[in-house]
Amino acid sequence: MANRNLVVSRAALALVVSICLTFGPALQVARAAQGAGEETGHGSIHGTVYQADEKESLAGAKVTAINVRTGKQYTSEATGKSGNFDINGLPGGTYDLVIEIEGKLFVADHILDVGQGESVSKSFSIQPDKPANRTIAKMPAPGGSASVVGETELKPPFWTSTNGKILIGVLTIGAAAAIINAANNNDNNASPSSP
């Protein structure tokens, strides 16, 4: 009987660990999204704004970082000949980036995460011929997108993909079945303690 309880306990533990591995990252993201109040910090986003060719810098552009949770906007000074921009005083959080040039808005292809006190360096090229992949609330319709310069898109790790989660689930079920099967075999081979 003690062997049976031990095997069942091991199976339950294996199941709990597998569930944590499968759903843990999603729970962490949900918990961060529910954080109370705006984080304080002095993060920054800086970089260079380029023309569509990604070689020639763009003067006269303003870059606005919009906190996706609070909607608060932080805007840079207009870029000079070098195309450099700097947005300071950002609380830790996730930001949409919008580049405004001559009355047209260009939305960055991806949102940016800025840690508390972190300095993020990203350069963008405006792409008038490439439609933005989203609109920004309370802002005019975008005139195109803004792509990160010199960066290729990273693929998420296999274990966080749908196929990875399915594989973890199948392995979990197989491990639980093997433990239960071993427990049943131990019960059949056990000798009685009394005659």
C-alpha positions as CSV (number, residue, x, y, z in Angstrom):
1,M,0.0,0.0,0.0
2,A,2.9,2.4,0.8
3,N,4.4,1.7,-2.6
4,R,1.1,2.5,-4.3
5,N,0.9,5.9,-2.4
6,L,4.5,6.7,-3.3
7,V,3.9,6.0,-7.0
8,V,0.6,8.0,-7.0
9,S,2.5,10.9,-5.3
10,R,5.2,10.8,-7.9
11,A,2.7,10.8,-10.7
12,A,0.9,13.8,-9.2
13,L,4.3,15.6,-8.8
14,A,5.2,14.9,-12.4
15,L,1.8,16.3,-13.5
16,V,2.2,19.5,-11.4
17,V,5.8,20.1,-12.7
18,S,4.6,19.6,-16.3
19,I,1.7,22.0,-15.9
20,C,4.1,24.6,-14.4
21,L,6.5,24.2,-17.3
22,T,3.6,24.5,-19.8
23,F,1.7,27.4,-18.4
24,G,4.3,29.2,-16.1
25,P,5.4,31.7,-18.7
26,A,1.8,32.7,-19.6
27,L,1.0,33.2,-15.9
28,Q,4.1,35.4,-15.4
29,V,3.0,37.6,-18.3
30,A,-0.5,37.9,-16.9
31,R,0.8,38.7,-13.4
32,A,3.0,41.5,-14.8
33,A,0.1,42.9,-16.8
34,Q,-2.0,43.1,-13.6
35,G,0.7,45.0,-11.7
36,A,-0.8,47.7,-9.5
37,G,0.1,51.3,-10.4
38,E,2.7,52.5,-12.8
39,E,6.3,51.4,-12.2
40,T,8.7,54.2,-11.5
41,G,12.1,54.5,-13.1
42,H,14.1,56.4,-15.5
43,G,14.4,54.2,-18.6
44,S,15.1,55.5,-22.0
45,I,14.7,54.7,-25.7
46,H,17.3,56.2,-28.1
47,G,18.4,55.6,-31.6
48,T,18.4,57.0,-35.1
49,V,15.6,57.5,-37.6
50,Y,16.4,56.6,-41.2
51,Q,14.8,57.0,-44.6
52,A,13.3,53.9,-46.2
53,D,16.7,52.9,-47.7
54,E,18.0,52.4,-44.1
55,K,21.2,54.4,-45.0
56,E,20.2,58.1,-45.0
57,S,19.3,59.7,-41.7
58,L,16.0,61.6,-41.4
59,A,15.9,65.1,-39.9
60,G,12.7,66.7,-38.4
61,A,11.2,63.5,-37.1
62,K,9.6,63.2,-33.6
63,V,9.5,59.9,-31.9
64,T,6.7,59.2,-29.4
65,A,6.7,56.2,-27.0
66,I,3.2,55.3,-25.7
67,N,2.8,53.2,-22.6
68,V,0.4,50.4,-23.8
69,R,-1.1,50.0,-20.3
70,T,-1.6,53.6,-19.3
71,G,-1.7,55.4,-22.7
72,K,0.8,58.0,-21.4
73,Q,2.9,59.5,-24.2
74,Y,6.6,60.5,-24.1
75,T,7.9,62.5,-27.1
76,S,11.4,63.2,-28.2
77,E,12.7,66.5,-29.6
78,A,12.8,66.7,-33.4
79,T,15.7,64.8,-34.9
80,G,18.6,66.8,-36.4
81,K,20.7,66.0,-39.4
82,S,22.0,62.9,-37.7
83,G,18.5,61.5,-37.3
84,N,19.2,60.8,-33.6
85,F,16.4,60.7,-31.1
86,D,16.3,60.2,-27.3
87,I,13.3,59.7,-25.0
88,N,14.1,59.8,-21.3
89,G,12.2,59.4,-18.0
90,L,10.3,56.3,-19.1
91,P,8.8,54.1,-16.3
92,G,9.4,50.4,-16.8
93,G,6.7,49.0,-19.2
94,T,5.8,48.1,-22.7
95,Y,5.7,50.9,-25.3
96,D,4.3,51.5,-28.8
97,L,6.6,53.7,-30.9
98,V,5.3,56.2,-33.4
99,I,7.4,58.3,-35.6
100,E,5.9,61.6,-36.9
101,I,7.4,63.3,-39.9
102,E,5.7,66.1,-41.9
103,G,2.3,65.3,-40.4
104,K,2.5,61.6,-41.2
105,L,2.6,58.9,-38.6
106,F,4.7,55.7,-38.9
107,V,4.0,52.9,-36.4
108,A,6.9,50.7,-35.3
109,D,6.4,47.1,-36.4
110,H,6.9,45.8,-32.8
111,I,6.3,47.1,-29.3
112,L,9.3,47.6,-27.0
113,D,9.8,46.5,-23.5
114,V,11.7,48.9,-21.3
115,G,12.8,47.7,-17.9
116,Q,12.9,49.9,-14.9
117,G,16.0,52.2,-15.4
118,E,16.9,50.4,-18.6
119,S,18.3,52.1,-21.7
120,V,17.0,50.6,-25.0
121,S,18.8,51.4,-28.3
122,K,16.7,50.9,-31.5
123,S,17.0,52.6,-34.8
124,F,14.1,52.7,-37.3
125,S,13.6,53.3,-41.0
126,I,10.3,54.8,-42.1
127,Q,8.4,52.7,-44.7
128,P,5.7,54.7,-46.4
129,D,5.0,51.8,-48.9
130,K,4.5,49.2,-46.1
131,P,1.2,49.5,-44.2
132,A,1.4,49.6,-40.5
133,N,0.3,46.4,-38.8
134,R,-1.9,48.2,-36.3
135,T,-3.4,51.5,-35.4
136,I,-2.8,53.5,-32.2
137,A,-5.7,54.6,-30.1
138,K,-6.5,58.3,-30.1
139,M,-4.0,58.9,-32.9
140,P,-4.6,59.6,-36.6
141,A,-4.3,56.7,-39.1
142,P,-0.7,55.7,-39.8
143,G,0.9,56.6,-43.1
144,G,3.1,53.5,-43.0
145,S,5.3,51.5,-40.8
146,A,8.7,51.9,-39.1
147,S,11.0,48.9,-39.2
148,V,13.9,48.2,-36.9
149,V,17.2,48.7,-38.7
150,G,19.8,46.0,-38.7
151,E,17.8,43.4,-36.8
152,T,16.2,40.2,-37.9
153,E,13.1,39.0,-36.3
154,L,13.7,36.4,-33.6
155,K,11.7,33.3,-33.5
156,P,10.2,32.3,-30.2
157,P,11.7,29.3,-28.5
158,F,10.3,25.9,-29.5
159,W,9.0,25.1,-26.0
160,T,6.7,28.2,-26.0
161,S,5.2,27.4,-29.4
162,T,2.0,25.3,-29.8
163,N,4.0,22.3,-30.9
164,G,6.3,22.6,-28.0
165,K,3.4,22.7,-25.5
166,I,1.8,19.7,-27.2
167,L,5.1,17.8,-26.9
168,I,5.4,18.7,-23.2
169,G,1.8,17.5,-22.7
170,V,2.4,14.2,-24.5
171,L,5.6,13.6,-22.5
172,T,3.8,14.4,-19.3
173,I,1.0,11.9,-20.1
174,G,3.6,9.3,-21.0
175,A,5.5,9.8,-17.8
176,A,2.4,9.6,-15.7
177,A,1.3,6.4,-17.5
178,A,4.7,4.8,-16.9
179,I,4.6,5.7,-13.2
180,I,1.1,4.4,-12.8
181,N,2.0,1.2,-14.7
182,A,5.0,0.7,-12.5
183,A,2.8,1.2,-9.4
184,N,0.4,-1.5,-10.6
185,N,3.2,-3.9,-11.3
186,N,4.6,-3.4,-7.8
187,D,1.2,-4.1,-6.3
188,N,0.9,-7.4,-8.2
189,N,4.4,-8.5,-7.1
190,A,4.0,-7.5,-3.5
191,S,3.9,-10.3,-0.9
192,P,1.4,-10.2,1.9
193,S,2.8,-9.3,5.3
194,S,0.8,-11.9,7.1
195,P,0.0,-15.5,6.2
